[in-house]
Amino acid sequence: MMFKHFLTLQWKSFWRSAALTSSLFMKLFMGFWVVWFVTMTAFAGVGSFFFIKDKLCLDPFVMINKLLIYWWVADLVFRYALQKMPVINIKPLLTLPFNKSKIVFFAFGKTLFSFFNIIHAFFFIPFSIVLISNGYLPANVIVWHIGLIALVYGNNFLNILLNKKDNLIFIIAGIVLVLGGLHYFGYYDITVYTAPFFKGMYDTPVLIIIPIAITLILILWAFRSFVGDLYLDAGLSVKTKNITTENLEWLDRFGKRAAFLKNDIKLIKRNKRPRSTVLVSCLFLFYGLLFFTGTVEAYEGPVWRIFAAIFVTGGFLLSFGQFVPSWDSSYYPLMMSQNIRYKEYLSSKWWLMVVATLISTILASGYLYFGWDVYLAILVSAVYNIGVNSHIVLWAGAYVKSPIDLTSNKNAFGDKQAFNIKTMMLALPKMALPMILYAIGHYAYNMYAGYALVTIAGISGFMFKNIVFDKIEKIYKAEKYKTIHAYKQKK
């Protein structure tokens, strides 16, 4: 009865929400992409077996077991960046006669059906069926599959425990990237030590006890941790910490924009949500590997190079820029009461994105390994990001009125209130326009003509920067009081 009551409260919360219409539309939109992603994952589960066997001439089961260590860690890192924590408006429930253990148990139960847990089944179930149809022992395959399920849910609860430990997750991700690089270049292969364990769950089914035991320990640990923090004056209270004063005098050369730049840098260094955005933008640096290595056959078309390069150089621009001015939502009304010119405020955001784009372009120089043509696409896309996309994200930001909780990773990739017709229309030039320009030049003349058209668009945007900023400033002024009102609303 207790869980039925919790479900009823969740149902009423959804239907009585002030944002019901946008929520429904966003859920339907996201539902479409979930179905698409699930379908593609299921096809990958079947196709990977035959691709590894026929194209690579390797044992698919052995190969998958070698890659499982990277799959496991990548799953943990993505969960940390994207997965919501099991919160169900706990504070109001604490004033009611509900048992704390049952509140936490229900909250944890919701995470069991998380997309991050279920999506793995759509790859490994088809893959397991193909294994059985190709002569592998059914009972052993099922045991191996159960072991993977235990690892998935182990990650689920490990992520809950790591959610407040930023440094640890960055260390884990860094170690794996180093090990992956050493493996790729043939210096050290960690899979020599991990693959036997994963394959051992098939060869020696008793090994399944290890992942199951670890998962049970993590569940108990996370459960006791949450129950122990379930107090208004303890775990749910606002955390305070000492902050070291930083002057950042080297930014004073930017004049009046320096105050905003200093504020943004401090915001990124001190808050969880902006740091996660930086992590996501770093992960975008590796996005080009799907396109430039020929790993995915569908992405081998020449136009896809520009698509990938836009993300490689513009990861921070696209992920940080889409929430300007929402990053300042907690003190935006106060800031707007000061003698501040919008143009100076927007210019500081623009410079921050430009510098981040230049740094990404330098870090992406490793793509020279795949040829000069590949890195030329990255350079051209950097010019387009600076000249065009930097303006578009600032323009679109005027219509995004989502207050941001800087201490939480909730909605790290977006928010339903950020989804509207205006932002959709402004999103098209970010990706579609450079691809169209490149396609025109490439198919009319050659590859370099395509690059030239994209570069000209980027340089033109830079040349007309002042005119564009005047237009954007007028839009922000027109939306000023709507934005202030939205930031005062409780989500």
Helices and strands as residue ranges (DSSP letters): H 2-15, H 20-50, I 51-55, H 60-82, H 90-94, H 100-112, H 115-118, H 121-133, H 138-162, H 166-184, H 191-203, G 205-208, H 209-229, G 249-257, H 258-270, H 272-284, H 289-292, G 297-299, H 303-321, G 326-328, H 332-336, H 342-363, G 364-370, H 372-384, I 385-389, H 390-397, G 416-418, H 421-444, H 447-463, H 465-487
